[in-house]
Amino acid sequence: MVGHRLEAALAADKHMIFLSYAREDAPAARELAAELRSSGLPCLLDPTLSHGDVFWREALISRLAPCRLMATLESPAAAASPWVRQERLWFSGRGAEVAVGADGDRNALRRIDAAYDGPRGQAVSRLTAEINSGASRSGERRSLHAAGEALLRACRTRPRAQSRNHGSPRFDGARAWLAGGRVELIRLPGSPAGQYIASKPLSNALYREFLADNAEFGPPPTWLRQRWNRDDLPVTGITWFEAAACASWLGGRLPSEAAWEWAARGGAAGRIYATTDGTLSPQLAHHGGDFGLGMPASSAEHPPTLDGFGGLCGNTWDWCSDASGPHRVIRGGGWMDSAAFCRVDARYRHGPVDRDACVGFRLAVDPANGY
């Protein structure tokens, strides 16, 4: 049994095991955890990116001390997850990999090695939280999903005269403006459909105006920290429903994934990073920061692409309109992500009711489809 193999590996110290996995593999993770506990081995599971805690990374760091072995449930979903990658890079103990089949069943312990043993800084303290039952979590998420859809419908059907969104988009050739000229949108380079995407992520300042005119929405939990509340910073910690509602209130929409990638590539099929010169460095993009530490930067702190788009590489992920199964697509990478997740072709998905301190959004308008 997998649990007994892990027990043999830890026989010398009997320290706790931490299970890292992609959300698609949660059933296999719970099964493995039950087996380990029945064999007398304590283990902890990743808290599954709780929709209510945008600072989940900090909570994770503060609870990892007793875990001397990380068992990662390897699967295509885990390989594509920047969150799993972040956990592995910042775990201070030994690493193990447990293969997960295409149907989500774990089948073998592949290896125990000394991976992920680079510089870490201070040791982290005890991890005590365990995963909630699948039934209660799924029920709560269904409720949040329904509430989010209801709020979005109400916002989209509200007469524009009741809001302070400063009217419809204003177009002038290669540029368009929303919110009285405070949101600049750029026509996608070479786009035959004439779509426009905002040059920057939406700011806290404009999201604050949205909240003032839509009392049913609450402020993002990131604003509980004063330095995250600056007007010039990108708004983060909002759900997909909140982002879509705010975009509609401002007279726009969330960009499609295809439009977002077109803007990031700038019409150059071989572009790897959406930066001024197509390369990646700390001077060109906010990325590669310490796990659980740091915060988003102002859009003015890094230069835009040659087409004028800022923040498409690192800093904050952007919500897109596209669905990916029950999730929604996010693009661009965040300030804690490695270069691999800041590439133009990198993509990930997030639950539409989930919140994350690294995820924000930008606006898009499409004149051919009613903006």
C-alpha positions, 0 to 999 in steps of 0.5 A, a space after each residue: 500500500 502507498 501509505 506503508 511505503 511512505 511510512 517506511 520512508 519516514 520511519 526515522 523521524 515520523 514527521 508529518 506528510 503534506 499532500 499537494 495536488 491540483 483541484 481536479 485530483 482532490 478525490 484521489 488526495 482524500 483517498 490517499 490521506 485516509 489510507 495514510 491516517 488509517 496506517 497511523 501516519 499524520 498527513 495534511 492536505 492543501 487547503 484547495 485554494 479556498 475562495 474566502 482566503 485570498 492570502 492562502 499562501 501565507 496561511 500555507 507557509 505558516 502551517 508547513 513546519 511539521 511536514 518533512 515530506 511532500 507527496 505531490 499527486 502527479 497528473 496533467 492537471 498538476 503539471 499545468 498548475 502554477 499553484 502546485 509548482 509554487 508549493 513544491 518550490 517553497 517546501 523545505 523537506 523532501 519530495 515524493 511523487 505519487 502518480 495519478 491516472 487519467 481517471 484520477 486514481 493514484 496507482 504508484 509511488 514513483 520516487 522519494 528524492 531530495 528535490 526542492 532543497 534550495 534556499 528557503 529562508 526561515 522555516 515555516 510553522 505548523 500546518 493544522 488545517 485539514 480539507 473539508 468534506 467534499 459534500 459540504 464544500 461543493 454545496 457551499 460553492 454551488 450556493 456561491 455560484 448561484 449568488 454570483 450569477 444572480 448579482 451579475 444578471 442584476 448588474 447587466 440588466 440595470 439601466 445605465 442611467 442609474 450608474 456613473 459609468 460615464 456613458 458608452 465607449 468613445 472611439 478614436 482610431 486605434 484607441 478607445 476610452 471608458 469611464 470618462 477617459 480614465 480607461 484607455 483601450 487599444 485596438 488589437 494589432 492587426 485585428 480584423 474584428 476591431 476589438 479593443 483591450 484595456 492597456 492596463 488592469 483595472 485599478 482599485 480606484 475604478 473598482 471603488 466607484 463600481 462598489 459605490 454604485 452597486 451596493 450589493 457587491 462588497 469590497 475585496 478582502 485584499 483591501 483589509 490590508 491598507 497598502 493593498 488599497 492604494 488607488 493606483 494598484 490593480 484590484 485583486 481578490 475578486 471573483 469572476 462574477 464580480 469582475 464581469 459585473 464591473 466590466 459591464 457597469 463600465 460599458 465593456 466586458 471581460 476579454 476573450 482568451 483569444 483576444 487577450 493572447 492576440 494583445 500579448 503577442 502583438 501580432 508576432 507569432 513567436 513572441 514568448 513574453 509580453 514585454 517591451 522587447 519580448 524578454 523577461 527580467 525584473 526590470 520588465 515584469 513583476 514575477 518570480 517573487 517569494 511564495 506568500 510574500 509581496 504584492 502587486 505593483 502599480 502598472 506604471 512601475 514596468 514598461 508596456 509592450 511596444 503596442 502599449 499594453 502593460 501588465 500582460 506579463 506577470 504582476 496579476 493574472 487577468 480573468 477572461 470570459 472563456 470557460 474551462 470546464 466548470 472554471 474560468 480562464 486566467 492569463 498572464 501570470 502573477 508576481 509570485 509565478 516563475 517564468 514558465 507561467 508568465 509566457 504568452 502561451 501559458 494558461 490556467 483556470 480558476 473557479 469563478 467564485 474563487 478569490 486570489 490575491 494574484 488575480 485581477 482583470 482588464 476591460 475589453 470592448 468589441 464594437 461589432 458585438 455591442 461593445 
